[in-house]
Amino acid sequence: MAVNTRAGRAAVGNRADGVRPPEQGWVVPLSDVRVNDEIERAALEAVRSGWWSMGPRVGELERDFAAFCGVKHAFAVANGTAALHLALLAVGCSPGDDVVVPSLNFVAAANTICHTGAAPVFCDVTAADDLNLDPRDAAQAIGPATRALVVMHYGGHPCRMDEILELARARGIAIVEDAAHAPGATWQRRKCGTFGDVGCFSFFSNKNLPTGEGGMVVTDDDELGEKIRLLRSHGMTTLTWDRHRGHAHSYDVVTHGYNYRLDEIRAAIGSVQLSRLNEDNSRRARLVALYRAALDGVNGIVMPFSPRPETDAAHHLAVIVLPEGCPRDDLRSSMAAAGVQTSVHYPPIHQFTAYGALETKRALPVTDAVASRLLTLPLYPHMSEADVSTVASAVLAGT
Ligand SMILES: Cc1ncc(COP(=O)(O)O)c(C=O)c1O
């Protein structure tokens, strides 16, 4: 029996939001997790097993995720930020290096670049109707110190990987794919996260494959995989689980690593979520198609990423670009008053205090022009079609 997840609950994963919920709670929250018997059973079995840290359920999730992506190695980690940090370290990012990354992005990539000692160099996005990084601007941003390019599939919409891979080959730099929004998305039938040297996923509560906190790093490269495996757990050559099973009796520490491990309870939930990811992504696609039919081109609104034959999006976000001059805060307040929660993905990273004084500053005209016009609408697989109508009506009433 499915458990009703909406009533009386705050929306999950809403990180930064200045708009207050109505007294009676959201009619349509931005995001919502579905809780049902299968999830509860999986979590309970993991708890009752008595083995809570990294063990057989993590191993199963890694094997299944690797098979799902069609990739050799998958390493479960504590969160998507840890995944990015490990990926950047594995490809060799260190002090003195530059790493090119789009500014229209969650701050995790930029922060983790800084944690490696490298410097982020921000690049622009393509246009109001394509919010992925612009390969031509990325090419301009690459210089002699550039070690890597971090590619983010915005909202689960695959980047133009042919141009990006060509660029990386020509300039001899690594590609780290931030596929936090894109589990299951494909570009020319190949899964996002598997094009670059390393791919990173987030299993945060509002993501397409939510486990609360969690993430995954994938790679086809054995050497990079070995680095990631070691760095994930303190540079130790064996795990507690190996020793528990008698597969190892001691360990060496061969590098200065981290504790970025995932636990068994989240892995058990992750396996259930993975088993329904394709279905959930299809449902997201259907809901986004309804949003597009109701809003794209109406009242000057643009819904970016119209469907392209070479891509199959994961539809993590339903984002619209408001007409120039539309007062976004007023619209958000009027939508909140109607019980509809909204958000903004993202305030560009280069505009944050911590990144304002960067030496590697570049002009980002498209990002600057669209940033104040972005609005994220509610989207989750068990949202109803009537919910989409409620949201679309609230948008149109305020634009
Ligand atoms: C594009 C992107 N990258 C990385 C992350 C970081 O993932 P996590 O929150 O699991 O650390 C997020 C999470 O919101 C994200 O949206």
The ligand as an SDF file (V2000), in Angstrom:
LIG
                    3D

 16 16  0  0  0  0  0  0  0  0999 V2000
   24.2680   19.9710  -10.2650 C   0  0  0  0  0  0  0  0  0  0  0  0
   24.5730   19.4600   -8.8900 C   0  0  0  0  0  0  0  0  0  0  0  0
   25.8120   19.0170   -8.6280 N   0  0  0  0  0  0  0  0  0  0  0  0
   26.1510   18.5410   -7.4230 C   0  0  0  0  0  0  0  0  0  0  0  0
   25.2340   18.5000   -6.3950 C   0  0  0  0  0  0  0  0  0  0  0  0
   25.6880   18.0340   -5.0530 C   0  0  0  0  0  0  0  0  0  0  0  0
   25.0350   16.8870   -4.6250 O   0  0  0  0  0  0  0  0  0  0  0  0
   24.8260   16.5890   -3.0680 P   0  0  0  0  0  0  0  0  0  0  0  0
   23.7850   17.5240   -2.5440 O   0  0  0  0  0  0  0  0  0  0  0  0
   24.3620   15.1560   -3.0550 O   0  0  0  0  0  0  0  0  0  0  0  0
   26.1230   16.7530   -2.3980 O   0  0  0  0  0  0  0  0  0  0  0  0
   23.9330   18.9210   -6.6210 C   0  0  0  0  0  0  0  0  0  0  0  0
   22.9410   18.8750   -5.5470 C   0  0  0  0  0  0  0  0  0  0  0  0
   22.0250   19.6250   -5.4260 O   0  0  0  0  0  0  0  0  0  0  0  0
   23.5950   19.4350   -7.9040 C   0  0  0  0  0  0  0  0  0  0  0  0
   22.3610   19.8860   -8.1680 O   0  0  0  0  0  0  0  0  0  0  0  0
  1  2  1  0
  2  3  1  0
  2 15  2  0
  3  4  2  0
  4  5  1  0
  5  6  1  0
  5 12  2  0
  6  7  1  0
  7  8  1  0
  8  9  2  0
  8 10  1  0
  8 11  1  0
 12 13  1  0
 12 15  1  0
 13 14  2  0
 15 16  1  0
M  END
$$$$
